[in-house]
Amino acid sequence: MDWISRTAGCAAGALLALGANGAWAQGFDRGGAAADSDAEQSFALHIQGTATLQFHPAFHSPYQGDQSLDPGARGDETTDVTLYAGFKPWRGAEVWINPEIDQGFGLSGTLGVAGYPSGEAYKVGKRDPYLKLPRLFLRQTFDLGGKSSKTDADLNVLGGSHTEDRVVVTVGKFGVPDVFDTNSYAHDPRQDFLNWSIIDTGTFDYAADAWGFTYGAAVEWYRGDWTVRAGLFDLSQVPNSTTLDSKFQQYQQIGEVERRWDWHGKGKAAVTGFVTHGRMGGYTDAVALSAANGQPADVALVRRYGTRSGISLNAEQSLTETLGMFVRAGEAGGDVEAYEFADIDRTVEAGLSQGGKSWGREDDKAAVALVINDISKVHQSYLAAGGDGILIGDGRLPHPGDEMILETYYSLAAAKGVHVTLDYQFVENPAYNRDRGPVSVFGLRLHAQY
């Protein structure tokens, strides 16, 4: 079981390194504000390491394609270590850089399920560790007045304060979900849920390279309980690729409106919309070409410049001091291929997250969520004609059905800054295929952060 020994070695090394450097990272975090946690930070250093192991037993599969989930018993692992370095060049500004070392693969090479089981697995995997730079950005905050409140220090956030009314501008390389479609209970595969279509809205086909990051700019206007956001981001050179469009001729516009409240507990809701401008293939054209040439359908052969849009709702509500709920729903154009994220045209999810204070484990957490993903009829026809998407493609699809995923996890606080998480996912109709599955995915995650 070579993947078990690799995982154990990588995880142990990462966690030991982080533990040894925890005091170092925390010491620099105060940056000139040694004794006063409310003081403005001038610089900060943080570090995190995450090792994730996933395994699924053999499952029913009368056939499979090039992008199917392997029906045999299989396990894979991923490991990453990230440094977060930030400083304040002038008033209201923060510059952050996040060099990261990654290693490992997702199950079946990150293929086979539209709502993929691990947000820690990128579409690019390597057996040996490699260095990348996911983020390098400037964030400028302009205070406009109103009540002042404290900003807690966090990853990519300097401790300090801001006014209730403000404008925040972020420019550089970062992830679109750093700003848009955020959720307190389901948004971070290193600390909460793992499934792609639970941590982000499955239909939110946000601009990104194969690792999930891009160049662009976002503007946020906070006024009272409302926030309006807008962004412009670079797309990949071709859909789902490692190279971004160097000329910015293919791009994405994003808008979001958020409303917060404190009614029987804190809550918020946001509506997010996007329009993608790029060279994309239509499913009808691909199926027609397949019928004419007798070859499997391929959207890459019929791509032309066009648009694809989508809209989603993302809401959360605290029910008690330790219990919270969340819902997401979204729809995107189902006649054209998804460009970057996942092969999902419609999605709805709901979940609960419970803090461990109620059973005497304040830093523990347990949660459960259900997501149902779907695709359009013409998208089904494309897959039935042998087409491949971003993540899926069984070579045929005679009996399509909704992809339904249940995920639950328990996160145990093992030591200061260290969590061990047991995760389980049940996948019905993987890749919308009623002929294959169901699949049970068992996960173990080790995460350390300082």
N, C-alpha and C positions, 0 to 999 in steps of 0.2 A: 504494500500500500504506500507507494512512493509519495503520493499527494498528501498523506497524513504526516509523514516525516518532514516534508517540505513546509507544510503549514505550521507544525509545531516549532520548527527551527526558526522560521521567519517571525512568527508571533512572539516567541520567547525573546529573540534578539531585539525586536522593536520595543516590547514592553520593558525589558531590562534597561534599555537605553533611555527610554522616557522616564522611568523611575529614577535613574541615576541623575538625570538632568532636570527633574521636576523643580527642585529648589532653585536651580539656576534660572529656569524660565520664569518662575514666579518672582524671583528677585528683580529681574530686569523689567517685569511688568509694570512696576510702579513709576519708573522713569522720572525721577525728580520729585515725586510726591510720596516720599518714603513712609510717612506715618499717617497721612490723611487720605483715606480712601475716597473722599469726595473731591479731592483736588484734580485739576486738569492733568492728564497724562501728556507727556511730550513724546514718549516712544514706548514700545512694548514688544516683547517677544513671547510667542506661545509655540507649543509643539504638540502634535497629536500622532498617534499610531493606531491603525486598525487592521486586524487580521480576521478574515471571514472564511469559514469553511461551510460548504453546502453539499448535501448528498441527497440523491433520490434513489429509491429501490427501482427494480425493473417494473415496467408497466405495460399494459395492453397496447399493441401497435401492429396492425396487419400490414402496414406499409410505412415508408418514410421517404422524405426528400432531402435535398442538399442542406436545407435550413431547418430541419426537424430537431426536436429535442431527442437525444439518444435514448431509445427505449430500454437499454440495458442499465443495470445498477451502476451508478457513477457518482464520483465526488470530485469537486474542484475547489481551489482556494484562491483568494486574493489578499494581498498585503500592501498597505501604503503608509508612508510616514511623511508628514507635512510640517514645514516651518512657516509660521506666520510672523512676519516682521513688519512693524509699522512705525511711522513717526509723523510728527506734526510740523510741516514746513512753515506754516503761518497760521494765523487765527482762523479757526473753522475748517481747516484742511487736514486731511489724513492721506498718506501714501502707504499702500500695502503691497508687499510682494510675498508670494506663497510658493517657493520651490518645493517640489514633491518627488519622492521616489516611489514607484509602483512596481508590482510584480504579480503575476498570476493570471488566471483565466476564470471567466464565468462558466457555469454549466453549459456544455456543448458549444463552447466558444462564444457565449452570449447570443445564442440563437434558440428558437423553438417555441417561445411563448411571447405573445404580444405584450402582456403585462409581465415583463421579465422579473424573475425572482430576486435579483440582487442589484441594488443601486450602487454597490461598491464595485461592480464589474463593469468595465468600460467595453466598448465595441472593439477595442484594441487590447490584446493581451500578449504578454511575453513571459517566458519561463524565467528569465534572469531579470534582476532589478534594473530599472532604467529611470533616468531623471527627466522630468518635464516641468514646465512653468505654467500652471493653470491660471494664475491670477497675477496681474500687475496693474494697479489702478489708483486713480486719485479720486477722493470723495471730498467735496466742498459743501459745507453747510452754511446757509445764510439765515441767521436768526431774524425773524420779522416782528417779534413781540409776543405778548401773552405770558402766561404762567411759565416759570422756569422749572425744569425737572432734571433729575440726575440721569446720566447715561452710564450704565454699568459697563465695565470693561469686559470684552469678550473677544472671540476670534474675529479678527479684522474690524474691531471696534475699539477705539481708545476711550478710556473712562473720562468723564467730564460732565457737561450739562448742555442743555439746549432749551430753546423756548418752544411753547406749544405751537405757535405759528412759525413755519420755516420752509425754506426751499433747500433741497438736497440734490446735488448734481454728482453723478458718478461717471467717470470716463476712463477707458482703458480696456484691459482684458479681464474678464470675469465671467461668471455664469449668470444667464438670464434669471434662473430661479433664486439667485442671491437677492433680487429685488422684487420680482413678480411671483404671484401664486404661492406666497409663503403661508405656512400654517404652523401653529405652536405644537400640534400633536403629531403631525405626519409630514415631515419635510427633510429629515436628516438621516440617511442610511447608516451613518456611523453611531447614531444614538437612539433612533426610534425604529420605524418600520423599514423593511428592506425592499419591498416590491416597487418597481418603477412607477406603476400606475396607481400606487397609494401615496408615495411621497410627493408626487407631482400629478397634476391632472393629466390623464392619459392622452387626451386630445390636444394638449398644449404642445404643439409641434415647434418648440422654441429653437431659435437659431443657435447652432453650436457645431464644433468639430466633433470627431468621433469620441473625444474624451468629455464632451459636455460643456465646453467653454468657447468664447468668441470675443471679438473686438466690438465695441460699441459705446453707447452713451445712454444714460437714463436720467430723467428729471422727475423729482417727487415734490409735490406741493402739499404740505401739511397745514390744515386750518381747522382748529377745533377737533371734532371727532371724525373729520373727513380727510382723505388723502387722494389726490389724483396723480397718477404716474403715466409717463410716456417714455418710450425708448425706441432707438434705432440700432439695429445690430447686423453684423456681417454673416452671410450664409456660407456654407461649404462650397467649394468649387463645383462639385457634383454632389447630389444628395448622399448624406450619410458617409462622408469621407473625412480623411485626416487633415486635408488642406483647405484653409479658408480662402474665399475669393479675394485675391490680392488687390483687385481694382474696385471692390465694393459695388460691382454692378448687380449682384444678387444680394438682396437684403430683406430685412423683416422690420415691420413697424408693429409696436405693441402699445396698447393703452389699458389702463386699469383704474377703476374707481373703488375705493374702500371706505366703509363706514364702520366705526367702532362704537361700542356702547358699554355701559355698566349697569345692566338691568338684570337682577337676580344672578349676578356674576358677570365677569367680563366676557365680552364676545366681539366678533367682527364678521363682516361679510365683504367679499370683493368680487367684482365682475371683471374678467380679463378678456380682451379681444386681441387677435393678431391678424396681420395680413402679410403673407410671404410672397415676395416677388423673385422668381427665379425660373430656371429651366426644369420643368417637371413633366412627367409623362401621364397621360390620361389613360384610365383603365379600359374604356371603350375602344380607343385606338389600338391599344396593345392586344386586346382580345381579337379584334378584327384582323390585325396583322398575323396573329397566330393561326387563325382559321385559314388565312390565305396561303401562308408558307408552310403550314404543318409543323411548326416548331413551337416549343413552350412559349407562352406569353412573356414579354419582357418590356417593361416600361422604359428602359434605357434606350430602346430603339425608336421611341416615339416622343421623346422629350422636345419641348419647345417652350419659349419664354411665356410665362403666364402667372397667375396668382392662385393662392390657396388661403382660405381664411378659417377662423374658428373662434368660438366664444365659450367661456366657462364661468361657473359660479363656485366659489370656495368660501365656506363658512365654518366658524368654530364657536363654541360656547362652553364656559366653565359651569358645571352643574353644582359642584360643591367645592370645598377648599382643595380637594385632591382629585376630583373626577371631572373629566372634560369630554365633550363629544365634537365630532367634526363631520362635515359632508362636503362632497365635491360632485359636480356634474359638468359635462362638456360635450360639445359637438363641433366637428370640423368637416370641411369639404370632403365627401367620400367618393368623388369622381376622379380625383387626382391623387397621385402618390403622396404619402407623407414624406417630408423632406429630410428631417433630422432625427426625430425622437422615437416614435413607435407606430406600429400599424394599427391604429385605433381611430375610428371615426365617431364613435359615441361611447360615453362612459358615465357611470354613476357609482359613487362609493359612500360609505358611512362607517364610522368607527367610534370606539370609546377608549380613553386612556385614563388609567387609575394610578395615582401616586401611592407609594408604599407607606406613607405616614399612618394610614388607618390600621395597618397591622404591625406597626413598630419598626418599619424599615423605611425611613424617610427618603433615602436616596434611591430606593428601588422603584421600578415601574413595571406595570403590566398593561397590555393593550390588545385590542382585537379590531379587525376591520374586514369589511367585505367590499369587493369591487366587481362590477360587471362591465365587461368591455364588448363592443360590437362593431361591425363594419357594414358598409353599404352593400346592396345587392350586386352592383357592378364590381365592387371590390371582391366579393365572393366569387363572381364569375372569373375574375382575373386569377385568383388563387386556384380555382378549379381547372383553369387552362394551363396549369403548371407554372404560373408566375411566382416570383420571389419578391418579398417585401424587404423592409429594413431588417427585421428580426425573424420572420417566419416564411415558410414555404415547404409544404409537405409533398409537393409534386402533383397533388390532386386534392379536391375538396368536394366529394359527392354528398356529404351530409353536414352542412355548416350549422353552427350553433353559437350562442353567446359564450364567450370565455368568462368563467366565473372563478374568482380567486378569494379564498379566505386566508388571512394571515393573523397569527397571534404570536406574541413574544413576552418573555419575562426578562427584564434587565436587572441584574444583581450588582449592587455596589460592593466590589470585592476589596477595595482599598481606596485611599484618597486619590481621586482622579482616574480610577480604574473601574470599568464595568465589564461584566461577563453576561452575554445575552444568549438565551436559548430561543430559537425562532422556528416556527412551523408554518408551512403554507400548503394549502390544498388547492390544486388547479384542476378544474373541470373544463373539458373541451379545450386543451391547449392548442393555440393557433386557430381557434374557432372550429376545430375538427372533432366532431362527435365520434369518429371512428377510433380516436387515440385517447389514451388516458383512462381514468383520471391519474394525476401524478401527486405524490406527496413529497415535499421538499423540506428536509430537516436542516437547520442552520445553527452554527455556533459562531459567535462574534466576540472578539476580545478588543476592547477599546480603552486607550489611555490618553488623557488630555491634560496639559498643564499650561 
